Amino acid sequence: MRRTFVACSNHSADLNSARMYSESRPGTSLRPWVAAVWHSKVDGGSMAVLPDGCADLLLDLERESVSVVGTMTKPVVVSPEDRRNLLGVRFRPGRLATILGIPLRELTDAVVPLRNVSRRLELHAGSIEADLMRLVTDGDRRVDAAVQAIIRSGGTCDVERLADTIGVTRQHLARLFAHHIGVPPKMFARIIRFRYALQLGRQQPWADVAARLRYVDQSHLIADFREFSGTTPVPFFLSAGQSGA
């Protein structure tokens, strides 16, 4: 299920894989914390998973294990052995840290068994919503305001001006993001801009996408695209079975 909200949306490139993938919205009570619950089942091949500004809880339904996937700053190619039959919970930016009770900076670009991270949460495939609802607490409103401003701007807003707007220093905003999201505000904004570029690139020429998202030029966009996807736009969209403009 595709959403217009480009942060925390599925976007991956299948590398010769056959997979079944589906997403669903969580129950109403959990929606302020969880963006989606997803299920992926793979029959061979590999898949490149891309940064989206979110953190996930990952249930391996065959191995009966649970892992925490921190906020990503680079693509990860996942082999079929690591993603055979998976159920995932994708959290909205800044929300998982409040449930786990730890700074998310400790999990950036990492996949860690849940038992090594937090003893307060036990997650079961048949009771995900009830398991999470026992631990949900309000997030930091300053982080929420900053995240929404960055998403609304397509990742193009000025971070220092944003800090002034929500009433904190740039350094304090960086500390808040390190704790609640796991990456600095500028990195989060770059990831969000990349996600918008992914969405726009399916319909518009890349020069127009670069101008709209305030990249210096098209080569700047391509450099960012390579950093976050591992390749340039044309081969990425070909491998993903999509067409870029």
Contacts in CASP RR format, 6 or more apart in sequence:
PFRMAT RR
TARGET T0000
AUTHOR 0000-0000-0000
METHOD contacts of the structure
MODEL  1
MRRTFVACSNHSADLNSARMYSESRPGTSLRPWVAAVWHSKVDGGSMAVL
PDGCADLLLDLERESVSVVGTMTKPVVVSPEDRRNLLGVRFRPGRLATIL
GIPLRELTDAVVPLRNVSRRLELHAGSIEADLMRLVTDGDRRVDAAVQAI
IRSGGTCDVERLADTIGVTRQHLARLFAHHIGVPPKMFARIIRFRYALQL
GRQQPWADVAARLRYVDQSHLIADFREFSGTTPVPFFLSAGQSGA
1 22 0 8 1.000
1 23 0 8 1.000
1 24 0 8 1.000
1 25 0 8 1.000
1 36 0 8 1.000
2 9 0 8 1.000
3 9 0 8 1.000
3 36 0 8 1.000
5 35 0 8 1.000
5 151 0 8 1.000
6 151 0 8 1.000
6 154 0 8 1.000
6 192 0 8 1.000
6 195 0 8 1.000
6 196 0 8 1.000
6 198 0 8 1.000
6 199 0 8 1.000
7 52 0 8 1.000
7 53 0 8 1.000
7 54 0 8 1.000
7 93 0 8 1.000
7 151 0 8 1.000
7 191 0 8 1.000
7 192 0 8 1.000
7 195 0 8 1.000
8 35 0 8 1.000
8 36 0 8 1.000
8 52 0 8 1.000
8 53 0 8 1.000
8 54 0 8 1.000
8 90 0 8 1.000
8 91 0 8 1.000
8 92 0 8 1.000
8 93 0 8 1.000
9 35 0 8 1.000
9 36 0 8 1.000
9 52 0 8 1.000
9 195 0 8 1.000
10 21 0 8 1.000
10 23 0 8 1.000
10 36 0 8 1.000
10 38 0 8 1.000
11 50 0 8 1.000
11 52 0 8 1.000
11 195 0 8 1.000
11 198 0 8 1.000
11 240 0 8 1.000
12 47 0 8 1.000
12 48 0 8 1.000
12 49 0 8 1.000
12 50 0 8 1.000
12 240 0 8 1.000
13 47 0 8 1.000
13 48 0 8 1.000
13 50 0 8 1.000
13 229 0 8 1.000
13 231 0 8 1.000
13 236 0 8 1.000
13 239 0 8 1.000
13 240 0 8 1.000
14 45 0 8 1.000
14 47 0 8 1.000
14 239 0 8 1.000
14 240 0 8 1.000
14 241 0 8 1.000
15 45 0 8 1.000
15 46 0 8 1.000
15 47 0 8 1.000
15 48 0 8 1.000
15 77 0 8 1.000
15 239 0 8 1.000
16 44 0 8 1.000
16 45 0 8 1.000
16 46 0 8 1.000
17 42 0 8 1.000
17 43 0 8 1.000
17 44 0 8 1.000
17 45 0 8 1.000
17 46 0 8 1.000
17 47 0 8 1.000
17 80 0 8 1.000
18 42 0 8 1.000
18 43 0 8 1.000
18 44 0 8 1.000
18 45 0 8 1.000
19 40 0 8 1.000
19 41 0 8 1.000
19 42 0 8 1.000
19 43 0 8 1.000
19 47 0 8 1.000
20 39 0 8 1.000
20 40 0 8 1.000
20 41 0 8 1.000
21 38 0 8 1.000
21 39 0 8 1.000
21 40 0 8 1.000
21 41 0 8 1.000
22 38 0 8 1.000
22 39 0 8 1.000
23 36 0 8 1.000
23 37 0 8 1.000
23 38 0 8 1.000
23 39 0 8 1.000
24 36 0 8 1.000
24 37 0 8 1.000
24 38 0 8 1.000
25 31 0 8 1.000
25 36 0 8 1.000
25 37 0 8 1.000
26 34 0 8 1.000
26 36 0 8 1.000
26 37 0 8 1.000
26 89 0 8 1.000
26 129 0 8 1.000
27 129 0 8 1.000
29 129 0 8 1.000
29 133 0 8 1.000
30 129 0 8 1.000
30 132 0 8 1.000
30 133 0 8 1.000
30 136 0 8 1.000
32 92 0 8 1.000
32 95 0 8 1.000
32 136 0 8 1.000
33 91 0 8 1.000
33 92 0 8 1.000
33 95 0 8 1.000
33 99 0 8 1.000
33 132 0 8 1.000
33 136 0 8 1.000
34 89 0 8 1.000
34 90 0 8 1.000
34 91 0 8 1.000
34 92 0 8 1.000
34 95 0 8 1.000
34 132 0 8 1.000
35 54 0 8 1.000
35 90 0 8 1.000
35 91 0 8 1.000
35 92 0 8 1.000
36 89 0 8 1.000
36 90 0 8 1.000
37 87 0 8 1.000
37 88 0 8 1.000
37 89 0 8 1.000
37 90 0 8 1.000
37 128 0 8 1.000
38 87 0 8 1.000
38 88 0 8 1.000
38 90 0 8 1.000
39 86 0 8 1.000
39 87 0 8 1.000
39 88 0 8 1.000
40 83 0 8 1.000
40 85 0 8 1.000
40 86 0 8 1.000
40 88 0 8 1.000
41 84 0 8 1.000
41 85 0 8 1.000
41 86 0 8 1.000
42 80 0 8 1.000
42 83 0 8 1.000
42 84 0 8 1.000
42 85 0 8 1.000
43 80 0 8 1.000
44 80 0 8 1.000
45 79 0 8 1.000
45 80 0 8 1.000
46 77 0 8 1.000
46 78 0 8 1.000
46 79 0 8 1.000
46 80 0 8 1.000
47 77 0 8 1.000
47 78 0 8 1.000
47 83 0 8 1.000
48 75 0 8 1.000
48 76 0 8 1.000
48 77 0 8 1.000
48 78 0 8 1.000
48 229 0 8 1.000
48 230 0 8 1.000
48 239 0 8 1.000
49 72 0 8 1.000
49 75 0 8 1.000
49 76 0 8 1.000
49 77 0 8 1.000
49 78 0 8 1.000
50 72 0 8 1.000
50 75 0 8 1.000
50 194 0 8 1.000
50 198 0 8 1.000
50 228 0 8 1.000
50 229 0 8 1.000
51 71 0 8 1.000
51 72 0 8 1.000
51 73 0 8 1.000
51 74 0 8 1.000
51 75 0 8 1.000
51 191 0 8 1.000
51 194 0 8 1.000
51 228 0 8 1.000
52 72 0 8 1.000
52 90 0 8 1.000
52 191 0 8 1.000
52 195 0 8 1.000
53 71 0 8 1.000
53 72 0 8 1.000
53 93 0 8 1.000
53 181 0 8 1.000
53 183 0 8 1.000
53 188 0 8 1.000
53 191 0 8 1.000
53 192 0 8 1.000
53 195 0 8 1.000
54 71 0 8 1.000
54 90 0 8 1.000
54 91 0 8 1.000
54 92 0 8 1.000
54 93 0 8 1.000
55 68 0 8 1.000
55 69 0 8 1.000
55 70 0 8 1.000
55 71 0 8 1.000
55 91 0 8 1.000
55 94 0 8 1.000
55 96 0 8 1.000
55 104 0 8 1.000
55 107 0 8 1.000
55 182 0 8 1.000
56 68 0 8 1.000
56 69 0 8 1.000
56 70 0 8 1.000
56 88 0 8 1.000
56 89 0 8 1.000
56 90 0 8 1.000
56 91 0 8 1.000
57 66 0 8 1.000
57 67 0 8 1.000
57 68 0 8 1.000
57 69 0 8 1.000
57 88 0 8 1.000
57 89 0 8 1.000
57 91 0 8 1.000
57 96 0 8 1.000
57 114 0 8 1.000
57 123 0 8 1.000
58 66 0 8 1.000
58 67 0 8 1.000
58 68 0 8 1.000
58 69 0 8 1.000
58 86 0 8 1.000
58 87 0 8 1.000
58 88 0 8 1.000
58 111 0 8 1.000
59 65 0 8 1.000
59 66 0 8 1.000
59 86 0 8 1.000
59 87 0 8 1.000
59 88 0 8 1.000
59 89 0 8 1.000
59 123 0 8 1.000
59 125 0 8 1.000
60 66 0 8 1.000
60 67 0 8 1.000
60 84 0 8 1.000
60 85 0 8 1.000
60 86 0 8 1.000
61 85 0 8 1.000
61 86 0 8 1.000
61 87 0 8 1.000
61 125 0 8 1.000
62 84 0 8 1.000
62 85 0 8 1.000
65 113 0 8 1.000
66 113 0 8 1.000
66 114 0 8 1.000
66 115 0 8 1.000
66 123 0 8 1.000
67 111 0 8 1.000
67 112 0 8 1.000
67 113 0 8 1.000
67 114 0 8 1.000
68 96 0 8 1.000
68 100 0 8 1.000
68 107 0 8 1.000
68 110 0 8 1.000
68 111 0 8 1.000
68 112 0 8 1.000
68 113 0 8 1.000
68 114 0 8 1.000
68 117 0 8 1.000
68 118 0 8 1.000
69 107 0 8 1.000
69 110 0 8 1.000
69 111 0 8 1.000
70 96 0 8 1.000
70 104 0 8 1.000
70 107 0 8 1.000
70 108 0 8 1.000
70 109 0 8 1.000
70 110 0 8 1.000
70 111 0 8 1.000
70 182 0 8 1.000
71 93 0 8 1.000
71 104 0 8 1.000
71 107 0 8 1.000
71 108 0 8 1.000
71 109 0 8 1.000
71 181 0 8 1.000
71 182 0 8 1.000
71 183 0 8 1.000
71 188 0 8 1.000
72 108 0 8 1.000
72 109 0 8 1.000
73 108 0 8 1.000
73 109 0 8 1.000
73 183 0 8 1.000
73 187 0 8 1.000
73 191 0 8 1.000
73 228 0 8 1.000
74 109 0 8 1.000
74 227 0 8 1.000
74 228 0 8 1.000
74 230 0 8 1.000
75 228 0 8 1.000
75 229 0 8 1.000
75 230 0 8 1.000
87 125 0 8 1.000
87 128 0 8 1.000
89 123 0 8 1.000
89 128 0 8 1.000
89 132 0 8 1.000
91 99 0 8 1.000
92 147 0 8 1.000
93 143 0 8 1.000
93 147 0 8 1.000
93 180 0 8 1.000
93 181 0 8 1.000
93 188 0 8 1.000
94 104 0 8 1.000
94 139 0 8 1.000
94 140 0 8 1.000
94 143 0 8 1.000
94 144 0 8 1.000
94 147 0 8 1.000
94 180 0 8 1.000
94 181 0 8 1.000
95 139 0 8 1.000
96 104 0 8 1.000
97 103 0 8 1.000
97 104 0 8 1.000
97 179 0 8 1.000
97 180 0 8 1.000
97 181 0 8 1.000
97 182 0 8 1.000
98 136 0 8 1.000
98 137 0 8 1.000
98 138 0 8 1.000
98 139 0 8 1.000
98 180 0 8 1.000
99 121 0 8 1.000
99 132 0 8 1.000
99 135 0 8 1.000
99 136 0 8 1.000
99 137 0 8 1.000
100 117 0 8 1.000
100 118 0 8 1.000
100 120 0 8 1.000
100 121 0 8 1.000
101 118 0 8 1.000
101 120 0 8 1.000
102 117 0 8 1.000
102 118 0 8 1.000
103 178 0 8 1.000
103 179 0 8 1.000
103 182 0 8 1.000
104 178 0 8 1.000
104 179 0 8 1.000
104 180 0 8 1.000
104 181 0 8 1.000
104 182 0 8 1.000
105 178 0 8 1.000
105 179 0 8 1.000
105 182 0 8 1.000
105 183 0 8 1.000
106 117 0 8 1.000
107 117 0 8 1.000
107 182 0 8 1.000
108 182 0 8 1.000
108 183 0 8 1.000
114 121 0 8 1.000
114 123 0 8 1.000
120 135 0 8 1.000
121 131 0 8 1.000
121 132 0 8 1.000
121 135 0 8 1.000
122 131 0 8 1.000
123 131 0 8 1.000
123 132 0 8 1.000
124 131 0 8 1.000
139 180 0 8 1.000
140 176 0 8 1.000
140 180 0 8 1.000
142 166 0 8 1.000
142 167 0 8 1.000
142 168 0 8 1.000
142 173 0 8 1.000
142 176 0 8 1.000
143 176 0 8 1.000
143 177 0 8 1.000
143 180 0 8 1.000
143 181 0 8 1.000
145 165 0 8 1.000
145 166 0 8 1.000
146 162 0 8 1.000
146 163 0 8 1.000
146 166 0 8 1.000
146 173 0 8 1.000
146 176 0 8 1.000
146 177 0 8 1.000
146 185 0 8 1.000
147 181 0 8 1.000
147 188 0 8 1.000
149 157 0 8 1.000
149 162 0 8 1.000
149 165 0 8 1.000
149 166 0 8 1.000
150 157 0 8 1.000
150 162 0 8 1.000
150 185 0 8 1.000
150 188 0 8 1.000
150 189 0 8 1.000
150 192 0 8 1.000
151 192 0 8 1.000
153 189 0 8 1.000
154 192 0 8 1.000
154 193 0 8 1.000
154 196 0 8 1.000
154 213 0 8 1.000
155 189 0 8 1.000
155 190 0 8 1.000
155 192 0 8 1.000
155 193 0 8 1.000
155 196 0 8 1.000
155 213 0 8 1.000
156 189 0 8 1.000
156 193 0 8 1.000
156 213 0 8 1.000
156 214 0 8 1.000
157 189 0 8 1.000
159 170 0 8 1.000
159 173 0 8 1.000
159 185 0 8 1.000
159 186 0 8 1.000
159 189 0 8 1.000
160 170 0 8 1.000
162 173 0 8 1.000
162 185 0 8 1.000
163 169 0 8 1.000
163 170 0 8 1.000
163 172 0 8 1.000
163 173 0 8 1.000
163 185 0 8 1.000
166 173 0 8 1.000
168 176 0 8 1.000
173 185 0 8 1.000
174 184 0 8 1.000
174 185 0 8 1.000
177 183 0 8 1.000
177 184 0 8 1.000
177 185 0 8 1.000
177 188 0 8 1.000
178 184 0 8 1.000
181 188 0 8 1.000
183 191 0 8 1.000
190 224 0 8 1.000
190 228 0 8 1.000
191 228 0 8 1.000
193 213 0 8 1.000
193 215 0 8 1.000
193 224 0 8 1.000
194 224 0 8 1.000
194 225 0 8 1.000
194 228 0 8 1.000
194 229 0 8 1.000
196 213 0 8 1.000
197 209 0 8 1.000
197 213 0 8 1.000
197 221 0 8 1.000
197 224 0 8 1.000
197 225 0 8 1.000
200 208 0 8 1.000
200 209 0 8 1.000
200 212 0 8 1.000
200 213 0 8 1.000
201 209 0 8 1.000
201 233 0 8 1.000
201 237 0 8 1.000
201 244 0 8 1.000
201 245 0 8 1.000
202 237 0 8 1.000
202 242 0 8 1.000
202 243 0 8 1.000
202 244 0 8 1.000
202 245 0 8 1.000
203 244 0 8 1.000
203 245 0 8 1.000
204 212 0 8 1.000
204 245 0 8 1.000
205 245 0 8 1.000
206 218 0 8 1.000
206 221 0 8 1.000
206 222 0 8 1.000
206 233 0 8 1.000
206 245 0 8 1.000
207 218 0 8 1.000
208 245 0 8 1.000
209 221 0 8 1.000
210 217 0 8 1.000
210 218 0 8 1.000
210 220 0 8 1.000
210 221 0 8 1.000
213 221 0 8 1.000
215 221 0 8 1.000
215 224 0 8 1.000
222 232 0 8 1.000
222 233 0 8 1.000
225 231 0 8 1.000
225 232 0 8 1.000
225 233 0 8 1.000
225 236 0 8 1.000
226 232 0 8 1.000
229 236 0 8 1.000
230 236 0 8 1.000
231 239 0 8 1.000
233 244 0 8 1.000
234 244 0 8 1.000
237 243 0 8 1.000
237 244 0 8 1.000
END
